[in-house]
Amino acid sequence: MRKSKAPKIIGIVVGSLVAVVVALFALVMVFGNPVVTADQVEQQIAQQYGVAPSAVSCPSSLEGEVGAQITCTGTDAGQTTTLLVQVTGVEGDTVNFSITPQ
């Protein structure tokens, strides 16, 4: 009986695809933009405005790309304020951003 080569070919194709995905992931990790987590942004806002970090809420992380932005909210003395957080510069792993009340 003759053995089919299909399992071997499928194994090679799957192995190659896995290698490509791993390589792309590694490239993104090495050369991708830095990211500021939502928690880090919330802490910066809280520090700047003198409120507890729990009084600030950001919906997502902030991509380290000039012009990227997220809208957060802050609550102080029962007043809720919308805050625009926008990346103004990126230097290596450091992301500089502005916080502007709306």
C-alpha positions in Angstrom: 0.0 0.0 0.0 1.1 3.5 -0.8 1.2 6.1 1.9 -0.4 9.5 1.3 1.9 12.5 1.4 -1.0 14.8 2.4 -0.4 14.7 6.2 3.3 15.6 5.7 2.4 18.5 3.3 -0.3 19.8 5.6 2.2 19.6 8.5 4.7 21.6 6.5 2.1 24.3 5.5 0.8 24.6 9.1 4.3 24.8 10.5 5.2 27.5 8.0 2.1 29.6 8.8 2.9 29.3 12.5 6.4 30.5 11.9 5.2 33.5 9.9 2.7 34.5 12.6 5.4 34.3 15.3 7.7 36.3 13.2 5.1 39.0 12.6 4.3 39.1 16.3 8.0 39.6 17.1 8.3 42.4 14.6 5.3 44.2 16.0 6.7 43.8 19.5 10.1 45.2 18.5 9.1 47.9 16.1 5.5 48.6 17.1 4.3 51.8 18.7 4.5 52.0 22.5 1.1 52.0 24.3 0.0 53.8 27.4 -2.5 51.7 29.3 -5.9 53.1 30.4 -4.7 52.8 34.0 -1.6 54.8 33.4 -3.6 57.6 31.6 -6.1 57.6 34.5 -3.3 58.0 37.0 -1.8 60.9 35.1 -5.2 62.6 34.9 -5.8 62.0 38.6 -2.4 63.4 39.5 -2.8 66.5 37.3 -6.2 67.3 38.6 -5.7 66.3 42.2 -8.5 63.6 42.3 -8.4 59.9 43.2 -7.6 57.6 40.3 -10.9 55.9 40.9 -12.6 59.1 39.9 -11.2 58.9 36.4 -12.3 56.5 33.7 -10.7 55.9 30.3 -12.2 53.4 27.8 -9.0 52.0 26.3 -5.3 52.2 26.1 -3.7 55.1 24.2 -1.7 54.2 21.1 1.7 55.8 21.0 1.3 57.6 17.7 1.2 61.4 17.3 -2.5 62.4 17.0 -3.9 59.3 18.6 -6.6 60.2 21.1 -9.1 58.8 23.6 -11.9 60.5 25.6 -11.9 59.9 29.3 -14.2 61.1 32.1 -13.4 62.5 35.5 -15.7 63.1 38.4 -15.0 65.6 41.2 -17.5 66.8 43.8 -20.4 65.3 41.8 -19.4 67.0 38.5 -18.4 64.8 35.6 -16.0 66.3 33.0 -15.1 64.8 29.6 -11.3 64.9 29.0 -9.7 64.6 25.6 -6.3 62.9 25.8 -4.2 63.3 22.7 -0.7 62.1 21.9 1.6 65.1 21.2 4.9 63.3 20.8 6.7 59.9 21.0 10.3 59.5 22.0 11.4 55.9 22.1 9.1 54.2 24.7 8.0 57.6 26.1 4.6 58.8 25.0 3.8 62.5 25.6 0.1 63.5 25.7 -2.1 66.5 26.5 -5.2 66.4 28.6 -7.9 68.9 27.6 -11.3 69.3 29.4 -14.1 69.4 26.9 
